C-alpha cells in the first residue's frame, strides 16, 4: 500500500510488481464532479481522509459487452487511473492515454492498456481517464432545450479537458512534470486527440501528442447533430416537444436506442457508422480538426501520426474468398467518400498491385479501400496540414501481423497497442498477438513512444533514426521486425487519393 497527497486530497494506492520493476497504481480517482446529464463537467472534487484508489472506478454507460465485468455509472464515470514507477523521483514525463471505441465503447480498465509496465520500464507517469460516450457525450440539444445545453454536443471533449487540467495540477504529487505532458490515443481516442489539437480550451494542457489510427475529420455540423437527435428521440418513443424527457430517461433505455440508431445507420455501409462524434462550435471546436491544424492550431505541439496497414480487416477479413466479397463496395461508396478521384474502383487495384508487388485479392482491395477511407487518407491529410507547424511531426505505418491471424487480420486495428504498453505477453493480449509476440517490437515502440514523450524525438538504442516527416521525402517509420525507415511507402495509393 502507498499513500500520496494530491492537491485534491490523499489517495491510497498499491504497489504492482512486474517484469521491469515495481510500479505504483492509483485507480478510479475522480477528476470532475458530475453536473448532470448532458452538462459540462463540474470542478474537481476534494475529499478529506484517504481515498481508496485500489480498484477501478465505474465506466461510462455503454452496452454490457463494451464494459464486460465493470460497473457503469453516468454520474461517477469521470474518473482516471495513474501509474508511476516506484522509487523514481521526478519530474518525469506524463503520458495521458485516451481509449478508443467508436465514441461508443471503452474504458481505462483494459488490462492491455494498464500503464504499470510502461511506467516502470521507461520512467514515465501514465494516466488514463474515462469520459462520456455516445449520446451522453455527443448529443446536440441546445436547439431543443436551450443554451443551458450548448455544451452537450461536446461533453466528452470537455471531460477530456477536465481530466488534462486535473493531471496538470496533480502531476507533481505523482512525480510528473506538469509542463511535459503527452496525450496519446487510438482510433476514436486518436480522433479525440486531433479534436484537442483544435480546441482553444485545450491549449497549453499538453506539449506533445500521438494519434494512432485516428482521424482529423471528425466534427459534425449543426444540421447533422439535429438530424441525429431527432432520430434518437424517435427510437426513444419521443418527439421534439418531449425532448426534456431525455433528461430523466433510464440510462439503459437511452443506450438501447443509441445502439438501434447505430445499427440502422451502419446498414448502409460495411463498416460501423460513427454517428456520435464531436460537433463544430465557435467557442469549443471552431473548425474541423484537420482544417484548424492547417491554419496553425497547436503548431508548437510535437506530433506522431500513424496507422496500421490493415486497419479495416475487422470489417473485411483478408482471407475472405473472392466469391464472398462485396466487390462493388468501392464503386458504390467512392462518389461520397472520394468524389475527387475519377474511376477509383477501377484504378485502386492497380495502385495496390504496385505497392504489394502482386495483384491484390478481392478482399484486399475492399479492405484497403475502407482502411484508406476511414484512417489512412485522413491521417495523411493531417500530416500534410502540419507542413508549416513549428513542432516536429513524425509518421509511422505499423505492418507486423501475428502468425496465427496473418491470413485474415494482417496488421489489424489495435494490434500495436500491447506493444506500446509492454503487455504483449499477457493473457488478454495473446488473443490478438499470439503466444510468441516479438519482444523486440515492444522494445522499439516503448522506446520510441516514451523518448518522444520525454524530449519530442522518438529514438532508442540500436533503433533506426526516425527523421521528421517532410515533403518530398515523407519519411515514415515502418514498425515491424525489424523496424525500417521508408520514404513514402504507399506512394501509388497516396497519390491516387490525394486531394488538391
Number of C-alpha atoms within 10 A of each C-alpha: 10 14 16 14 14 15 12 16 14 19 20 18 22 18 18 17 14 12 9 15 15 19 25 25 28 26 25 27 22 24 30 23 19 21 12 12 18 26 20 25 25 16 13 16 13 15 10 8 9 14 19 16 23 19 15 18 25 23 30 29 28 28 17 12 10 16 19 12 8 16 14 19 15 19 17 18 26 29 24 29 26 27 29 30 29 19 12 14 12 16 19 27 26 33 31 25 24 26 26 23 14 19 25 27 21 27 29 27 23 12 15 21 22 23 30 30 28 28 31 26 21 19 24 29 29 29 27 30 28 29 29 30 26 24 27 26 28 26 28 29 23 15 13 15 16 9 11 12 19 19 25 25 29 26 28 29 30 25 24 25 19 26 26 25 20 20 27 20 14 19 27 17 16 25 19 25 22 21 16 21 27 26 27 25 24 26 25 26 25 27 30 30 28 29 27 26 27 27 25 14 16 20 15 15 22 24 21 26 27 27 27 30 30 28 31 28 21 21 23 18 13 15 10 13 24 17 12 18 21 17 17 23 20 14 18 20 9 16 16 14 9 12 16 14 14 18 12 9 11 10 16 12 13 22 19 15 19 25 18 16 18 19 13 11 14 15 11 11 11 13 14 14 16 15 22 25 26 29 28 20 19 9 11 20 22 16 23 22 28 26 17 21 25 20 16 17 21 27 19 14 20 23 29 23 25 26 30 26 24 29 27 27 23 15 15 24 21 25 18 15 11 12 9 9 19 13 15 10 17 22 12 12 18 18 14 8 14 15 13 15 15 13 13 19 20 11 13 21 22 17 20 21 16 16 16 11 9 11 15 19 16 20 23 24 24 28 23 26 25 24 24 22 18 20 25 26 20 19 26 20 18 22 24 18 19 23 18 14 19 13 17 21 24 24 25 21 23 24 19 25 25 21 14 14 18 15 14 19 24 25 25 26 22 16 23 25 19 25 25 24 22 27 22 27 20 15 13 14 21 17 14 19 24 18 16 11 20 17 13 14 21 21 17 24 24 24 21 21 24 26 18 23 27 22 13 24 22 24 21 19 10 7 15 15 14 21 19 20 24 19 11 8 12 19 20 25 25 23 19 18 14 12 18 14 17 16 16 17 17 16 15 16 22 16 10 15 20 13 12 4
